[in-house]
Amino acid sequence: MTFVHQSVLLDRVLELFAPVPAGTIVDATLGGAGHAAALLETRADLRVLGLDQDPHALLAAQARLAEFGDRATAVHARFDQLATVVAAAGAANQPIVGVLFDLGVSSPQFDRPERGFSYRNNAPLDMRMDTTTGRTAADLVNDTNERDLAAILRRYSDERFASRIAKAIVYARPVLTTGELSELVVNAIPAPARRKGGHPAKRTFQAIRIAVNEELDVIPPALDAAIDAVVAGGRVAVISFHSGEDRLVKARFRLAEDGGCSCPPGLPCVCGAVAEARLLKRGGWVPTAAEIEANPRAASARLRAVEKLPTTPGEDLQ
Ligand SMILES: C[S@@+](CC[C@H](N)C(=O)[O-])C[C@H]1O[C@@H](n2cnc3c(N)ncnc32)[C@H](O)[C@@H]1O
């Protein structure tokens, strides 16, 4: 089966990694390997160590990257395992000069009905990116109490009607398919609100997907590991699609930039904080109108990036 996914902010990603020294880029969210293949094509002195927790994506990526031989390695792993994967791949022999995260879901995950991510198709309620393990969306909606379900809907998608939807889910249980869930969400939302802001079940599906895949929980440890792994002059870049993700990235990059400095703003730092990295652009980058027109799924994307600073006076760019 073909794997069709348009890489977001591709030219910007290539530009960001153009100045890094020779070595290995970790693509923490390999997907269809669009970014990875473009990096390998444009820089003959780079290797890619790719991770994806979705075994279907991994197969597609391996096929896409076969032409690069041993310059590309693809590993089935969740990206909070980054440090272990890097160590096991022996990538420590090659400097890690970049880490790329292109967060969220690939187009095939949404578009293939059997993955159970979409309110547009009727299929078993699954939503796991890693189909080999963990709780499905059906497990989550059928086993979580009403108060916790409402909290998930509020926390991960700011759903205004979280309580009504949670009550409707609990009343209708067991809820086993995307079609059942979508229909009961539509019916739980007051009629005037159903007509605004896209499909009425969109936010519920997003929140449940984020909870099933623990999408926000894995970001902070993975960013720590990424910043730790790269050599001086190496770069860490993150494309996020959701304000909850972007907040975590922004906060971690700010900490990398100011080293946790507690001195009053505007005054010289006397608290001994040491910066780990420099921010490459305040506010980051968003896609152009032309990119969004060509690929509407890019609309909510924001890319932020940092460059690692030398940690000791002697440590130079490799
Ligand atoms: C937006 S797609 C990446 C597309 C890719 N950059 C490209 O150009 O083809 C995101 C991919 O990251 C994977 N993914 C999301 N969260 C992950 C995590 N915590 N660990 C590993 N893979 C993850 C998904 O399974 C999906 O295949």
The ligand as a Tripos MOL2 file, in Angstrom:
@<TRIPOS>MOLECULE
LIG
   27    29     1     0     0
SMALL
NO_CHARGES

@<TRIPOS>ATOM
      1 C1          3.8110   13.9800   10.7620 C.3       1 LIG1
      2 S1          4.3880   12.3490   10.5850 S.3       1 LIG1
      3 C2          6.0750   12.5330   10.0620 C.3       1 LIG1
      4 C3          6.2240   12.7150    8.5900 C.3       1 LIG1
      5 C4          7.6580   12.7720    8.1080 C.3       1 LIG1
      6 N1          8.3890   13.8720    8.7060 N.3       1 LIG1
      7 C5          7.7150   12.8620    6.6000 C.2       1 LIG1
      8 O1          8.2300   13.8570    6.0750 O.co2     1 LIG1
      9 O2          7.2740   11.9080    5.9370 O.co2     1 LIG1
     10 C6          4.6040   11.8970   12.2520 C.3       1 LIG1
     11 C7          5.1100   10.4870   12.4430 C.3       1 LIG1
     12 O3          5.6280   10.4460   13.7600 O.3       1 LIG1
     13 C8          5.2390    9.2640   14.3870 C.3       1 LIG1
     14 N2          5.1920    9.5640   15.8080 N.ar      1 LIG1
     15 C9          4.3740   10.4150   16.4550 C.ar      1 LIG1
     16 N3          4.6450   10.4340   17.7710 N.ar      1 LIG1
     17 C10         5.6930    9.5900   17.9470 C.ar      1 LIG1
     18 C11         6.4370    9.1930   19.0860 C.ar      1 LIG1
     19 N4          6.1640    9.6480   20.3040 N.pl3     1 LIG1
     20 N5          7.4590    8.3260   18.9160 N.ar      1 LIG1
     21 C12         7.7520    7.8440   17.6710 C.ar      1 LIG1
     22 N6          7.0680    8.1530   16.5550 N.ar      1 LIG1
     23 C13         6.0510    9.0370   16.6910 C.ar      1 LIG1
     24 C14         3.9020    8.9200   13.7960 C.3       1 LIG1
     25 O4          3.6670    7.5350   13.8730 O.3       1 LIG1
     26 C15         4.0460    9.4110   12.3600 C.3       1 LIG1
     27 O5          4.4620    8.3880   11.5110 O.3       1 LIG1
@<TRIPOS>BOND
     1     1     2 1
     2     2     3 1
     3     2    10 1
     4     3     4 1
     5     4     5 1
     6     5     6 1
     7     5     7 1
     8     7     8 2
     9     7     9 1
    10    10    11 1
    11    11    12 1
    12    11    26 1
    13    12    13 1
    14    13    14 1
    15    13    24 1
    16    14    15 ar
    17    14    23 ar
    18    15    16 ar
    19    16    17 ar
    20    17    18 ar
    21    17    23 ar
    22    18    19 1
    23    18    20 ar
    24    20    21 ar
    25    21    22 ar
    26    22    23 ar
    27    24    25 1
    28    24    26 1
    29    26    27 1
@<TRIPOS>SUBSTRUCTURE
     1 LIG1         1 GROUP 0 **** ****
